Amino acid sequence: MKFAYRFSNLLGTVYRRGNLNFTCDGNSVISPVGNRVTEFDLKNNRSSTLPLATRYNVRCVGLSPDGRLAIIVDEGGDALLVSLAYRSVLHHFHFKGSVHSISFSPDGRKFVVTKGNIAQMYHAPGRKREFNAFVLDKTYFGPYDETTCIDWTDDSRCFAVGSRDMSTWVFGAERWDNLIYYALGGHKDAIVACFFESGSLDLYTLSQDGALCVWQCDTPPEGLRLKAPTGWKADLLQREEEDEGDEDGEETTVHGKAVPAAEEHQGKVKYSQLAKCFFNKEGDFNNLTAAAYHKKTHLLVSGFASGIFHLHELPEFNLIHSLSISDQRITSIAINSSGDWIAFGCSGLGQLLVWEWQSEAYVLKQQGHFNSMVALAYSPDGQYIVTGGDDGKVKVWNTLSGFCFVTFTEHSSGVTSVTFNTTGYVIVTSSMDGTVRAFDLHRYRNFRTFTSPRPTQFSCVALDSSGEIVSAGAQDSFEIFIWSMQTGRLLDVLSGHEGPISGLCFNPTKSVLASASWDRTVRLWDMVDSWRTTETLALTSDALAVTFRPDGAELAVATLNAQITFWDPERAVQMGSIEGRHDLKIGRKELDKITAKHSAKGKAFTTLCYSADGQSVLAGGMSKFVCIYHVKEQILRKKFEISCNLSLDAMEEFLNRRKMTEFGNLALIDQDAGEDGVVIPLPGVKKGDMSSRHFKPEIRVTSLRFSPTGRCWAATTTEGLLIYSLDTQMLFDPFHLDTSISPRQIRVALRQHDFTRAVLMAFRLNERKLLQEALESVPWNEIEVVSSSLPELYVEKVLEFLASSFEVSRHLEFYLVWTQKLLMAHGQKLKSRAGKLLPVVQFLQKSVQRHLDDISKLCDWNRYNIQYALAVSRQRGMKRHSEQLASEEEVDVSDDDSLHLFGGGHGNQDQDGLLA
């Protein structure tokens, strides 16, 4: 715990709301997830969440054409200018209103945002230092209702804006003399998307009722004439051209006309409706919700509210493909630069899909938990995390790639608890459907189902260290059920609690089961002595969670009065307690009648876990904070704020008084129109689902677990599965340092070939680059000598450094030799400190196992390729041999024919003579 933990990655949720974007190389998808943004690298099969967060849920994301910058805008109108190369925030800005969409111009010099019924064009931030990164250039008026979409021409001269008032407007980035701004109609519903044709001002517009209008322009983009300024404007322009700061001019307001006069059309750019097409006249596919267009291939992708998408070729409107990918509405669509991959986002179920339309195959298919996640567990090597949710699904996530690779759907109700066995290939889960199930990660199947004699709801599950005994606590019958993993038979039913069972935990070193209950007791059951109750620990309040220390010598219990008590399980004596009510910092919900201070009296820690070394305990509950306490000193070490998202409830301690009116709280009024556009209708109008309501989920932490490697911990929250890792980059943590140790002295020792002294000094200075330089300077034939001469105190640090180097270094064999020689030389001494060294060894095992999996896959692939090449060459050789034999037979036949043709009679006579 000497290092600082920082946010590392967000799993469990892949898409929430907003627009999807492909990077400029087309290999990665950028997806908004709540108030964060995750990048999915499809080429390297990895996902990473940017280490930044907005104040509200992300509404839209705009990428610059070169892929260096991104503008992330949330629901409140706050914007972050982000460098994707350095993954850091460069600038904060507020648009003073809700922004619906944002788009950069193809040349990267401008970007447009749609806000309310206007469109605003800004100068894009450049690569030089600027006092203000966002400079407003022009504001465009014209639509009467909210603007919905933007699209630019290829030359960045014009852009089109669609609106909910069924009109589309074409605006110029400059003041073009022959372009007047007027509305393009032809639709009977709100505009969903508009697209320019490549190298042209021709336009496609799509409305929500499934209509496509094709607009033809009589003027090419090169025919636009720049309006020449006159009078004082010409003098001002000349003065600005002489000055280099021409981009810091004042804002210009541009007004469009819905119906211009006839004389204004003379000599101007004119649009005419060339065609109007309909996706379906019967209305089988409901409303059109999202669309994307690839200009080079003329490919139009349209998504509908029923989860169906269509692929059309424009302008002929030929249907290429149609497929249903979900039963929920498609919220966002994006196409990569080559036009091969199409990304779909469905916010209803949190789905993210990338589809290759030419081969009709999925490149990526990920979905988070539909409802909140309530339980998690790490595999023994720390490579995998299993999560269970209220939707009854059990998902297994790879911590290295960040992807879910298997989902089990056998449970028919919410999952309450999950755990791994010691081998890491069996998952045991409990559910409210009255079953406890065991899943196999080799064959990906449910191979055991444990049930009780009477139907009951299981609230928790535990597995002993051997993996043979499965126990589950009942919520309604107050009993604990014991099964055999091998046979699946019910072994025993433990009675004695007088309230629902809230937690179960096996002692890692002994055959003792601890059970916590709402009856204010924790009972210890001896598995060897016929499950007899050895001790009953009396508490001052209802027990909510229980956990053993990794060495089994201590027991921690969280109770309803927000206390954490520590017990000695051998003597049944309380060792200490921590009062955590003031550390929880409960927020006030929007509809609470009492203050946060009074509501905190009923809140407590609901989940506990020890750190890998057992020195600290991690606690969380109905709050946005996770607390780490030092067990021995009983003090708060650090408090993590897991979210700053104000779109969640109970985030603020005090309510905004501006929301309190004489008619009540504004939170009671459903002001959000929703995704289906459901608004208060006029009398007699029937449209949309009036049963849909907007609600704010409450922030909470449902489960916490430390990785067995000790280098990260995970939390299931309302935001998703958050992973916090050690931040060792900007940390100076010397070990036994004195004035005689410096980088210069280390390099001098390396030049003198005194490798042992150089390695020891590098570890005392404890800088990663120097450690790497010192270890890699040791010749491979001297590694055994240096390893045997290292003091025992430094062996643990060398092993930890080797484990972390396996993840980033290319010198795999070199570090494997180091690891082998260290373990061979110090293995017997390390066994005596196995409990303390267990996290380091598990971290080392995780790193080596990852390389083993990768290399074994590569070797298998190469072996199969070689076998295939040999089979092909063998087949070709056989074919060549058969062809050669056939050609020889043809030659023999042709020789016989020539004999018959030129000397057949003499030959017969000779043959007859020989026979005679």
QUIWOUR-V808099 format. One record per pair of residues at least 24 apart in sequence whose C-alpha atoms are under 7 Angstrom apart, sorted by the first residue. I is the first residue (numbers start at 1). J is the second residue. Records with the same first field share a line. If there is no record, write none. Layout:
I: J, J
This chain:
3: 726, 727, 728
4: 726, 727
5: 724, 725, 726, 727
6: 724, 725, 726, 727
7: 51, 723, 724, 725
8: 723, 724, 725
9: 48, 49, 722, 723
10: 49, 720, 721, 722, 723
11: 402, 720, 721, 722
12: 368, 369, 720, 721
13: 350, 368, 720
14: 350, 351, 352, 366, 367, 368
15: 345, 347, 350, 351, 352
16: 347, 350
17: 59, 347
18: 58, 59, 60
19: 60, 61, 332
20: 332, 333, 334
21: 334
22: 334, 335, 336
23: 67
24: 65, 66, 67, 337
25: 337
26: 336, 337, 338
32: 58
34: 58, 719
35: 645
45: 401
46: 401, 402
47: 401, 402
50: 87
54: 645
55: 644, 645, 646
56: 645, 646, 647
57: 645, 647
59: 100
60: 100, 101, 102
61: 102
62: 102, 103, 104
63: 104
64: 104, 108
65: 106, 108
100: 148
101: 148, 149
103: 150
105: 152, 156
106: 154, 155, 156
107: 156
114: 147, 148
115: 147
116: 146, 147
117: 143, 144, 145, 146, 147
118: 143, 147
136: 251
137: 250, 251, 252
138: 251, 252, 253, 254
139: 252, 253, 254
140: 253, 254, 255
141: 254, 255, 256
142: 255, 256, 257
148: 192
149: 192, 193, 194
150: 194
151: 194, 195, 196
152: 196
153: 196
154: 198, 199
160: 194
162: 191, 193, 194
163: 190, 191
164: 190, 191
165: 190
166: 190, 191
167: 191
175: 226, 227
176: 224, 225, 226, 227
177: 225, 226, 227
178: 224, 225, 267, 268, 269
179: 268, 269
181: 256, 257
182: 256, 257, 258, 259, 260
183: 258
192: 289, 290
193: 291
195: 293
197: 295
198: 295, 296
208: 287, 288, 289
209: 287, 288
210: 278, 279, 280, 287, 288
211: 277, 278, 279
212: 276, 277, 278
213: 273, 275, 276, 277
214: 273, 274, 275, 276
215: 271, 272, 273, 274
216: 271, 272, 273, 274
217: 270, 271, 272
218: 269, 270, 271
219: 269
289: 330, 331
290: 330, 331, 332, 333
291: 333
292: 333, 334, 335
294: 335, 339
297: 339
303: 330
304: 329, 330
305: 329, 330
366: 404
372: 718
373: 716, 717
374: 416, 702, 703, 716
375: 416, 417, 418, 702, 703, 716
376: 418, 703, 716
377: 418, 419, 420, 705
378: 707
379: 420, 424
380: 422, 424, 708
381: 708, 842, 845, 846
382: 707, 708, 709, 846
383: 846
387: 418
388: 415, 416, 417, 418
389: 414, 415
390: 414, 415
416: 459, 460
417: 459, 460, 461
418: 461
419: 462
421: 463, 467
422: 465, 467
429: 461
430: 458, 459, 460, 461
431: 457, 458, 459
432: 457, 458, 459
433: 457
434: 458
448: 488
450: 488
459: 501, 502
460: 502, 503, 504
461: 504
462: 504, 505, 506
463: 506
464: 506
465: 508
473: 501
474: 500, 501
475: 500, 501
476: 500
502: 543, 544, 545
503: 544, 545, 546
504: 546
505: 546, 547, 548
507: 548, 552
508: 550, 551, 552
509: 551, 552
516: 543, 544, 545, 546
517: 542, 543
518: 542, 543
535: 572
537: 572
544: 606
545: 606, 607, 608
546: 608
547: 608, 609
549: 610, 614
550: 612, 614
551: 835
558: 605, 606
560: 604
561: 604
562: 603, 604, 605
578: 634
584: 623, 625
585: 623
586: 623
587: 650, 651, 652, 653
588: 650, 651, 652, 653, 654
589: 649, 650
590: 649, 655, 667
596: 653
607: 702, 703, 704
608: 704
609: 704, 705, 706
610: 706
611: 706, 710
612: 706, 708, 709, 710, 839
613: 836
620: 701
621: 700, 701, 702
622: 699, 700, 701
623: 699, 700, 701
624: 699, 700
647: 696
648: 696, 697, 698, 699
649: 696, 697, 698, 699
650: 698, 699
651: 699
670: 694
708: 839, 842
709: 839, 840, 842, 843
710: 839
733: 766
734: 764, 765, 766
735: 764, 765, 766
736: 764
737: 764, 765
756: 786
783: 818
784: 821
787: 821, 822, 825
788: 825
800: 840
803: 843, 844, 847
806: 847
807: 847
